Amino acid sequence: TFDKLTEIVKKNEVTFRFWLGPKLIVMLTDPRDYE
């Protein structure tokens, strides 16, 4: 499951978030988004 998510991020280079149990996970691909 996590491998598929990382594959999607590498292909699309998007920022997205999803719930993993009770925790919100945010995937950022652009370093400028961290600011």
C-alpha positions, -999 to +999 in steps of 0.1 A: +000+000+000+027+025+010+048+015-021+018+024-043+015+058-027+052+066-031+049+055-068+020+079-073+039+107-058+070+101-079+049+100-111+027+130-105+048+151-082+018+164-063+011+174-027-016+154-011-028+142+023-046+111+035-056+095+068-036+065+080-057+054+110-060+083+134-030+102+118-031+126+089-002+120+065+009+148+042+031+140+012+051+169-002+073+166-033+083+202-038+108+215-012+094+250-015+061+236+000+079+231+034+083+268+039 
